[in-house]
């Protein structure tokens, strides 16, 4: 008599998740899809900082200006913290649905594609209106899911992201609902650093030139100051050049925060109509609070979640009484699994709502 084994193989989501994102340490570390760009940005941030520590800090210490170094260290640590969280945090990814394996229902936060459901019925039924704007859940053929309003598919990371803002080419990570606040404070910290370095180094050049100008011409005094510490002018030029871009980026995102817009919506001019942006709150303060706070429960991606992947049936030969014992044991395991799944799904479904970001 032939006995068939359980056709399902239990794995964890990170082992079979089809994505361009990088996963390390058995699903414990999650990063963007372009870590080489992250390393480049990290170098652009770190190298001038090292120059500042080595060459400028001793000069400030001679003039009893150690406070400059302390402030610089605090800003630099803040940059690293916000950068790390932005890159390693799930931006709000809605996992793909694949026919090759079964997922728990906790991943099904928005209506998904099933054979029992007619596609036209879902599209027609999932319509809602926000401030005279009519929306419907869009279907993503790549991820095989229906995504809510303001969500979009990132081709670089190959994921659908809730409140997709943009894919940052400087850190190689998507910026979405969950990590936008950290990205905003990251570029704000970098802006403060560039402004601070520009101001302190320029002030050092001016002060040292004034001291030397008492004994020589002003032009000669400036030349001698730069000759004694050429790194100061390098940092001035470096910080000024990059601040034109970074500070401008920070001001641009400040504008988006005040108006409750995303970069994706701004570039595509979604709300250039009389009824304006339907997601904008009553005042600027509410826009700031809404955008610069992430919803901790708004998490679809569970890399350590159990996934059952199908496999081929493989027959084995056993005796009848052993088969009966195995059948009994298998039935008990299946009953227990169904009970656990049912209880877990009931608890989850009680706390889940479809994300529409409707203004309340």
N, C-alpha and C positions, 0 to 999 in steps of 0.2 A: 504494500500500500504506500502511496506517495503522500508526503506531507509538504505543504507549502509554507515557507517562512513569511513573517510579516513583511509586506512589500515596501514599507516605509523606513527610511533611514533618518534618525534624529540628528540634526545639526543645529548650529547657531547661525543667526542671520548674517553675521559678518563673514562667514565662510563661503556663502553663496550669493551675497548681495552683489548685483551687477552695477558697478558705479566706477567713476573715474577718481573718486576720493581715495585717499591713502589711509589704511588701517594698520595699526601697529599693536604689539603686545596683546594678541588675542582679543581684539576689539576694545581694549581699554583706552587707546589713543586714536583720535579721529582728526584728520587734517584735510585740507583742500586738495584739489587735483593737480596743482602746479607748485610743488614745494621748492623747485629751483628758483622760482620768482620770489618766494618768501625768503630764501637765503640771500638773494641779491638785495632785497629791501632791508633785511637785517644788517647786511654789510654796510649799506649806505647810512644806516642809523648809527652803527657801532663805531666805524672807523673814525669819523670826525669827533666822536665822543672821547675816544682814546687820545687823540691829538690834544683835545681840550684838557684832559687830565694831566698829560705829560708836560705840556708846554705852557698852558695858560694858568693852571692852578698854582704852580710855584710863583708865578709873577704876581698873582693876586695875594698870595700869602705874604710876599715881601711888603705889600702895601696894606697889610692887615684887612684884607677883603676876603677872608675865608668863607664868608656867607654866600658869595657867588658860587663857590664849589658845592656847598651844601644844597643850595637850591637846585643846581644843575643835577646833582645825584638824585634828588627826589623826583625831578621831572623824568630823568632817564629810567628810573625804576618803574614809574607809572606807565611809561611807553611800553616797556617790556611786558608788564602785566596785562594791559589792555590788548596788546598784539597777540599774546599767547591765548587769551580767552577767545578773541575774535576768530583765530585760525582753528582752534581745537573745539569750538562749540558747534553743535549742530545748528545750522541757520534756520531750521524749520522744514526739513526734508520730509516729503510724503513718499514713503517707500513704494517701489513698483509692485505690481501684482503679476506674478508669473504662473503659468499653468503647470510648470514643472514641479512645483512644491506647494504645500498648504501652509497658510499663515494663520495665526490666531486672530480672532475678530478685533482685537485691540488695535490692529493696524488699519481697520476699515473705518476711519473717521469721516470720510466722505463717501457718497454712493459709488460703488465700484462696479466693474464689468463682470456680469455673471451670465451664464448661458440661459438661465431661466428668466432673465429680464430683457425685455425688448428695448433696444437702444433708443428708438424714437420716443418711447414712453418716458424714459428718464429725462431726455432733453426737454420734452414738452412740460413735464411736471415740475422740474427743478428750476422754476423761474421765480424771481423776486424783484421787488422794486425798491430802490433807495433814492430818495429825493428826485423823483421823476426819471431816474435812470433804470432801465430794465436790464437785469442781469440773468444769466443762466450759467450753470456749471459747465465749464469747458472740458472736453474729453482730450486727454493726452494719449496719442497712439503709442508713443515710446514707452511710457510708464504704465499704460493700460489702466488709468485711473481718471476719475472726474475730479478736477481740482476746483477749489473755491475761488471767489473773486480776489483779485490782486495777486494770486499765485501764478507762477510762470515756470517754464522749463528752462534750465540752464544747459546749453549745449556743451559747455566746457566741463562741467562736473556730471552731466547726464542725470540730473535730478530735477524734480518739481519742488519748488520752494515756496512756502507760505509768505505772502507779502514780499515777494522777490524785489529787491532794490537793484542790485547789479552784481556781476561777477567781477571782483576786484582784481585787476591784472597785476597789481603790485604785491599782493600777498597770496594770490592763487586760490582764493576761497570765495564762495558765494556769500553775499550779505543779504540776510532775510530778517524775518520777524524776531527771531530769538537772539541774534548777535549784532543787530544794527546799533543798539545802544553802546556796546563795547567798541564797535568800529568808529562811531562818532567821537567818543572820548579818546580813542587812539589818535585820530587825525588832529583832534584839538590839542592833545599833549605834544605831538610832533610840531604843531604850529607854535606853541608856546616855547618849545625848545629852540627852534630856529630863530624866533624873535629875540629870545634871551641871549643866545650866542652872538647874534649880530650886534645887539646893543652893548653887551659887556666887552666884546673884542674891539669894537669901534671906540668905545669909551676908553679902553686901555691905550689904544694908539693915540688918541687925542691928548690924554693926560700925560703920557710919556713924552710926546712931542712938545707939549707946553713946557715941561721941565727942561728939556734940552734947548728950547728956543731962547732961554735966558742967556745961553752962552754961544749961540750960533744962529744962523738964519733959519727961518721956519721950514723951508724946503729941505735944508740939510738935516734939521732935527727930525723931520718925518722920515727921511731916507735912513738915518741912523737907527731910528726906532724899529723900522721894518727890517733892517739888516740884523739887528740884535734878536728879533723874534719874528721871522717871516711867516710862521704858522698863524699869527694873528690876522694878517691880511688874507691868508688862504681861507680861514674860517669865516671871515667877513664875506668874502665872495661866495663861498659855498652856501652859507646860510641865507644870503640874500637871493641867490639863484633858485634854491629849492623852496624858499618861502613864497616866492611868486606863484608856485604851483600848489604847494600844500596848504598855505593859508587861504588861497582862493578856493581850494576844494572844501576846506572846513566852512568857509562862508557860504558856499553853494549848498552844502548839506544843512547848514543852519537855516537857510531859506526853505529847504524842503521840510524840515522839522516844523517850522512855524506855520507852514501851509498843509501839513499832513500829506505830503506827496512822496512818491518814490522816484528814484532816478529813472527807472523804466517808464513810469507814467509821464515824467517830464519830457523825456526825449521823444516819446511817441505822441506827445500832445493829446493825451486821452481826454482831458477835461477843458479843452479850449472851446467851450460852448457856453451858452447863456446860463445854463443851470449850474455850471461850475463843478468843483470836486464834491461828489456826494459823501465822501468819507471825512471831510473836514468838520471839526467840532465847532461849538458855538463861539469859542474865543481862542486866542493864541495860547493861553496857559493850558487849556484842555488839550490842544494839539501837542504841546510839548510833553505833557504827562502821558498822553496816549502813545506817542511814538517812542519816547525814551524810557519806556518800561516794557520789559518782555514778559510774556505770560509763561510762568514756569511749568504749568500743566500742559502747555501747547507743545507737546513733544510726541511725534509719531514714531520716530526712529529708535528702536531698541536693538542694538547690535548683539546683545547677549540673549535675545529671544530665541526660543526653541522653534525650529522649522523642521517639518517632516518632508523629506525629499523622496520621491518615488524611486524604486529600483526594480530590477527584473526579478521575477519569481525564480527561486532555485529549489528544486525538489530534493528531499532527503528521505531515506528509508528508515522506518521505525516500526516497532510492533504495535499491535492494536491498543494494548492497555497503556502503553507509553503515550500514544497519540491522544487517547482519551484524557489522560492527565494533563498533557500539554494544552489540549483544547479547553479544559476547565480553567487552567491557570491563565490562558490567554483571554478567555471571556471575562474573568475577574479583572485583569489588567485593563481591558477595554472599557468595562463598566466604570472602573475607578477614573480612567482618563476622561471619559465623557462627563462624569459628575464634576471633576475638577474644572474641565473646560467650561461647563455650563455655569458653575458658580463664579468663575473668573469673568466670563463674558457678561454675566448679569451685573456684576459690580462695576465693570468698565462702562457698559452701555448706559448705566444710570448717571455717569458723570461726563458723558461725551455729548457735545453738540456740534453740528456742522458749522464750520468756520465761514461766516459771511462778513464779519466785521461791520454789522449793521449798527448804525449810530443809535445809541439809547439815551 
